[in-house]
Amino acid sequence: MILLPLVLLLLALLLAAPSALCFDLHKGTGGLAIYWGQNSLSLQTEGKEEELDLQDYCNSSTPPDIILLAFHHVFTENPQINLSKHCEKYFKGSQMLDCTSLAPQIQACQEKGIKVLLSMGGATGAYSMVNNDIASSYAQTVVDTYLSGNSSDVIRPFGDAVLDGVDLDIEGGGDTGYAEFTNKLREIEPDVLITAAPQCAFPDAMLGDALDNGWVDAVFIQFYNNFCNAGTSEFNFATWADWAQSKSKNPDVKLYIGSPACQACASTGYLGAEKLEQVYTDIKRSNGDVLGGIMLWDAGAAYYDDSGATPIAEQLKQTVLENETFSGSEDISSGPAQSSTVKTTGYSSLSSSASTPESSSSSSAPLVKRVAEETPRTIVGRDAMPYPDNKQNVKHPNYLLGNPYGG
């Protein structure tokens, strides 16, 4: 009889504690992954709008499950990151951006169960692993700089925020070392999440070896800017599914259908929500065991629509991705988090919570449209046409066809 009140007390404390339904990248399907940082929205709106702060997307009533910070675009020597207008000051005496102001936003997203990863590469960065020894050594550098490492000899651009993992969006510099990099990274930090974002042409020119001989938890396949775009007769998800089931070192690897979030986000391959829903539904029927969800390039465009229609990210979360996995946005003790939402022209009903850490550019006030005062500083992005029309798996030089974000 004495134990019963104690049990009830413990139960009450557990129910009162804040907790989130956490997306399981290893087991879940129906996940939504978005790249954040390169501000494609400014291109889409001809400079009239800009990508919002990280916390704004995490506070959405239909938040993503995975956010990929884009990009860590210069490595292994003189490492640098580029997050467009989100982060522009440098650590003294260094070319590394001081993005410590993002730490509370990253942590707030993680508290909601959203995974936050750093994407390495991009279309126009300067990077190469050179050899396996350098790749192995750089894995430790990445752990110390962005993950759980505690070395006092490195600058941590995101301060005390510990990212959940890294994403490889390697579009140049050769394919050497990335398999070794992923294996060493996992050896140092067994719980790290490792993802990759290859072009859809199979095998990928830059990541083929890493995918075959390294370790990845999820693959965000770019089914755009290529002959194998989603929605075409040469859409090759089945080829990737066969790789996942027969050759991947990770038997539980998940594949994501990568798609542009807007017409201006890529040179070719934009589908829109309805067509993308149909592609997803078809793949779920044929290869549901390996399907992880949908990846959108990128955040700003994914949660914006000035035509009065529901933004693509919100629509996907409400339809084909609904209830397939925990989105990380709900508190299991008290139901959905209470927040105020205001519908504005363009932006979806992104919610703002008073408990979320404020940044220099956002608060708990209703979101409004932001007008860009200058052309955003972006030097990295996605390759606009990585393979020639003859469909040979030969890498084109990284050129962007006038698109500063790559798409």
C-alpha positions in Angstrom: 0.0 0.0 0.0 2.9 2.3 0.7 4.3 1.8 -2.8 1.1 2.8 -4.6 1.3 6.6 -3.7 5.0 6.5 -4.7 4.2 5.0 -8.0 1.5 7.5 -8.7 3.8 10.3 -7.7 6.5 9.1 -10.1 3.9 8.7 -12.9 2.7 12.2 -12.3 6.2 13.6 -12.5 6.8 11.7 -15.8 3.6 13.0 -17.3 4.5 16.6 -16.2 8.0 16.4 -17.8 8.3 17.9 -21.2 9.0 15.2 -23.8 8.8 14.9 -27.6 8.0 12.2 -30.0 11.3 11.7 -31.6 11.7 10.7 -35.3 13.7 7.5 -35.7 15.7 7.9 -38.8 16.7 4.3 -38.6 13.3 2.8 -38.5 10.8 5.5 -39.5 9.1 6.1 -42.8 7.3 9.2 -43.9 10.0 11.5 -42.7 10.4 15.1 -44.1 14.0 16.3 -44.5 14.8 19.9 -45.5 18.0 21.7 -46.3 18.3 25.1 -44.5 20.8 27.9 -44.9 21.2 28.7 -48.6 18.1 30.9 -49.0 16.6 29.7 -52.3 13.5 31.6 -51.4 15.2 34.9 -52.3 15.8 33.5 -55.8 12.2 32.3 -56.0 10.8 35.7 -55.0 13.4 37.8 -56.9 14.9 39.1 -53.6 11.7 40.1 -52.0 11.6 37.3 -49.4 14.2 35.5 -47.4 14.5 32.2 -45.6 13.4 32.4 -42.0 15.4 31.5 -38.9 15.9 27.9 -38.1 13.6 28.0 -35.1 10.7 29.2 -37.2 10.6 26.0 -39.1 10.9 23.9 -36.0 8.0 25.8 -34.5 5.8 25.1 -37.5 2.6 23.2 -37.0 3.9 20.8 -39.6 7.7 20.8 -38.8 10.3 18.8 -40.7 11.8 15.7 -39.1 15.3 16.3 -40.3 17.1 19.6 -40.9 20.3 19.7 -42.8 22.5 22.8 -42.3 23.9 23.8 -45.7 26.9 23.9 -46.0 30.3 22.9 -44.6 31.8 23.8 -48.0 35.5 24.0 -47.4 37.6 21.1 -46.0 39.9 19.5 -45.0 42.3 22.4 -44.9 41.2 25.7 -43.5 37.6 24.4 -42.7 34.8 26.9 -43.4 31.0 26.9 -43.4 28.5 29.0 -45.4 24.9 29.7 -44.3 24.1 32.6 -46.6 22.8 35.6 -44.6 22.1 33.6 -41.5 25.6 33.9 -40.2 28.2 36.5 -41.4 30.6 37.3 -38.6 33.9 35.4 -38.3 35.9 34.2 -35.3 38.9 36.5 -34.8 41.8 35.5 -36.9 39.9 32.8 -38.6 37.8 32.2 -41.7 35.3 30.1 -39.7 32.0 31.8 -39.3 30.8 32.5 -35.7 27.4 31.0 -35.7 27.2 30.5 -31.9 23.9 32.5 -32.0 22.3 29.5 -33.6 23.1 27.2 -30.7 19.9 27.8 -28.8 17.8 27.4 -31.9 19.5 24.1 -32.8 19.0 22.9 -29.3 15.3 24.0 -29.3 14.8 22.0 -32.5 16.4 19.0 -31.0 14.2 19.2 -27.9 11.2 18.8 -30.2 12.7 15.6 -31.5 14.0 17.1 -34.8 17.3 15.8 -36.0 19.8 18.5 -37.0 22.7 17.5 -39.2 25.5 19.4 -40.9 25.7 19.0 -44.7 29.2 18.8 -46.1 29.9 19.7 -49.7 27.7 21.6 -52.1 28.1 22.4 -55.7 30.7 25.1 -55.5 32.8 24.4 -52.4 36.5 23.7 -52.2 36.9 20.3 -50.7 38.6 16.9 -51.0 39.6 14.1 -48.7 42.7 13.5 -50.7 43.4 10.1 -49.1 42.2 7.7 -46.4 44.6 8.9 -43.8 43.4 12.5 -44.1 39.8 11.3 -44.2 40.3 9.3 -41.0 41.9 12.3 -39.3 39.2 14.7 -40.5 36.5 12.5 -38.9 38.0 13.4 -35.5 38.1 17.1 -36.5 34.4 16.9 -37.4 33.5 15.3 -34.1 35.5 17.9 -32.2 34.1 20.8 -34.2 30.4 19.9 -34.6 29.5 16.8 -32.6 30.3 15.7 -29.1 34.1 16.3 -29.1 35.6 18.5 -26.4 38.9 19.4 -27.8 40.1 22.9 -26.8 42.2 23.2 -29.9 39.3 23.7 -32.3 36.7 26.4 -32.9 33.1 25.3 -32.5 31.1 27.5 -34.9 27.8 26.4 -33.3 29.1 26.8 -29.7 27.8 24.2 -27.2 25.2 22.8 -29.6 25.9 19.2 -30.5 24.7 18.3 -33.9 23.1 14.9 -34.5 25.3 14.0 -37.4 26.6 14.8 -40.9 25.3 14.6 -44.4 27.6 14.2 -47.5 26.5 16.3 -50.5 29.7 15.7 -52.4 29.6 17.1 -55.9 33.2 17.6 -56.7 36.8 17.0 -55.6 36.9 13.3 -56.2 35.5 10.3 -54.4 38.5 9.3 -52.4 38.2 8.9 -48.6 34.5 9.3 -47.9 34.0 5.6 -47.1 36.9 5.7 -44.6 35.5 9.0 -43.3 32.1 7.5 -42.5 33.5 4.4 -41.0 35.9 6.3 -38.7 33.2 8.8 -37.7 31.0 5.9 -36.6 33.9 4.3 -34.8 34.6 7.5 -32.8 30.9 8.3 -32.2 28.7 5.2 -32.6 25.4 7.1 -32.3 26.2 9.6 -35.0 23.7 9.9 -37.9 25.4 9.7 -41.3 23.4 10.6 -44.5 24.3 11.2 -48.1 22.8 13.2 -50.9 23.9 11.6 -54.2 22.7 12.6 -57.7 20.1 10.1 -59.0 22.4 8.7 -61.8 23.6 5.4 -60.5 26.2 4.9 -59.3 26.9 8.4 -58.2 30.3 9.7 -59.5 31.4 11.2 -56.2 29.6 9.0 -53.5 29.4 5.6 -55.1 32.4 4.2 -53.2 31.2 5.7 -49.9 27.8 4.2 -50.3 29.1 0.8 -51.1 31.9 0.6 -48.6 31.0 3.2 -46.0 28.1 3.5 -43.6 25.0 5.7 -44.2 21.7 5.7 -42.2 19.7 7.5 -45.0 20.2 8.6 -48.6 18.6 11.8 -49.8 18.7 11.1 -53.6 18.5 14.2 -55.8 15.9 13.2 -58.3 16.2 16.5 -60.2 18.6 18.3 -62.5 19.2 15.0 -64.2 17.9 12.6 -66.9 16.6 10.4 -64.1 14.3 13.0 -62.6 11.3 11.8 -60.6 8.2 11.7 -62.7 10.0 10.8 -65.9 10.2 7.5 -67.8 13.8 7.1 -66.5 13.1 7.6 -62.8 15.3 5.0 -61.2 14.2 4.6 -57.6 14.0 0.9 -58.2 17.7 0.8 -59.0 18.5 2.6 -55.7 16.1 0.3 -53.8 18.0 -2.7 -55.2 21.3 -1.2 -54.0 19.8 -0.7 -50.5 18.6 -4.2 -50.3 21.6 -6.0 -51.7 24.7 -4.0 -51.4 24.5 -1.4 -48.6 26.5 -2.1 -45.5 23.6 -0.9 -43.5 20.7 -3.3 -44.0 18.2 -0.8 -42.6 19.3 2.2 -44.8 16.4 4.4 -45.8 16.0 6.2 -49.1 14.4 9.6 -49.5 12.9 11.0 -52.7 14.7 14.3 -53.2 12.8 17.1 -54.9 13.0 20.9 -55.4 10.6 22.9 -53.3 10.0 25.5 -56.0 10.3 26.0 -59.7 13.3 28.3 -59.2 15.0 25.9 -56.8 16.3 23.7 -59.6 16.9 23.8 -63.3 14.7 20.7 -64.0 12.7 18.3 -62.0 10.2 20.4 -60.0 7.0 18.4 -59.5 4.9 20.3 -57.0 3.0 18.7 -54.1 0.3 16.8 -56.0 2.7 15.0 -58.4 5.2 14.4 -55.7 2.5 12.8 -53.6 1.7 10.4 -56.4 5.4 9.5 -56.9 5.7 8.9 -53.2 2.5 6.7 -53.1 3.7 4.6 -56.0 7.1 4.1 -54.4 5.5 3.2 -51.1 3.6 0.4 -52.9 6.5 -1.0 -54.8 9.5 -0.4 -52.4 8.0 0.7 -49.1 10.5 -1.3 -47.1 13.4 1.0 -48.0 11.4 4.3 -48.4 12.3 6.8 -45.7 10.4 9.8 -46.9 10.8 13.0 -48.9 13.7 15.5 -49.0 13.1 19.1 -50.1 15.6 21.7 -51.3 15.2 23.9 -49.5 13.5 25.2 -46.3 12.5 28.7 -47.3 10.8 27.6 -50.4 9.3 24.6 -48.8 7.2 26.6 -46.3 6.3 29.5 -48.6 3.6 30.1 -51.2 2.3 33.5 -52.3 -0.5 32.1 -54.4 -2.8 31.2 -51.5 -2.1 27.5 -51.8 -0.8 25.4 -49.0 3.1 25.3 -49.1 4.5 22.1 -50.3 6.1 21.0 -47.0 2.8 21.6 -45.1 0.8 19.8 -47.8 3.1 16.7 -47.8 3.0 16.5 -44.0 -0.8 16.7 -44.0 -1.2 14.0 -46.7 1.2 11.3 -47.7 3.5 11.8 -44.7 0.7 12.1 -42.1 0.8 9.8 -39.2 3.5 7.6 -40.7 6.1 8.6 -38.1 6.4 10.8 -35.1 7.1 14.3 -36.4 8.8 15.5 -33.2 6.3 18.3 -32.8 4.1 16.9 -30.1 4.4 16.6 -26.4 3.3 13.1 -25.4 2.3 14.3 -21.9 -0.1 17.0 -22.8 -1.0 16.6 -26.5 0.1 19.1 -29.2 2.1 22.1 -28.0 0.0 25.2 -27.7 1.2 28.0 -29.9 -0.1 31.1 -31.6 -0.3 31.0 -35.4 -1.0 33.8 -37.9 -1.7 33.2 -41.6 0.2 35.6 -43.7 0.5 36.2 -47.4 3.2 33.8 -48.7 4.3 32.1 -45.5 2.4 29.2 -44.1 1.0 29.0 -40.6 4.4 28.8 -39.0 3.9 29.0 -35.2 6.0 30.9 -32.7 6.4 29.7 -29.2 7.2 32.0 -26.3 9.4 29.3 -24.8 11.6 29.0 -27.8 14.9 30.9 -27.6 14.9 34.1 -29.4 17.4 35.0 -32.1 18.5 38.4 -33.4 16.0 38.2 -36.2 12.9 36.6 -34.8 10.7 36.7 -31.7 7.4 35.3 -30.4 5.6 37.9 -32.5 3.5 36.7 -35.5 5.7 36.1 -38.5 5.5 38.5 -41.4 7.1 38.7 -44.8 10.7 39.8 -44.9 12.0 42.0 -47.6 15.6 41.4 -48.6 17.7 44.5 -48.5 20.5 43.1 -50.6 21.4 40.1 -52.7 22.0 37.2 -50.2 25.6 36.1 -49.9 25.6 32.6 -51.1 28.5 30.8 -52.7 27.5 27.2 -52.5 24.5 25.1 -53.6 23.4 22.2 -55.8 24.9 21.3 -59.2 22.4 22.5 -61.8 23.2 19.9 -64.4 25.7 17.3 -63.1 25.5 14.8 -66.0 25.5 15.3 -69.7 22.6 14.5 -72.0 24.2 11.3 -73.2 23.4 9.9 -69.7 27.0 8.7 -69.1 28.0 8.9 -65.5 30.6 11.6 -66.1 30.7 14.5 -63.8 30.2 18.0 -65.4 32.1 20.9 -64.0 30.1 22.6 -61.3 28.2 25.4 -63.0 25.0 26.8 -61.9 23.3 28.2 -65.0 22.6 31.5 -63.3 21.2 29.9 -60.1 23.3 31.0 -57.1 21.8 28.3 -54.9 22.3 25.4 -57.3 19.0 23.8 -56.5 
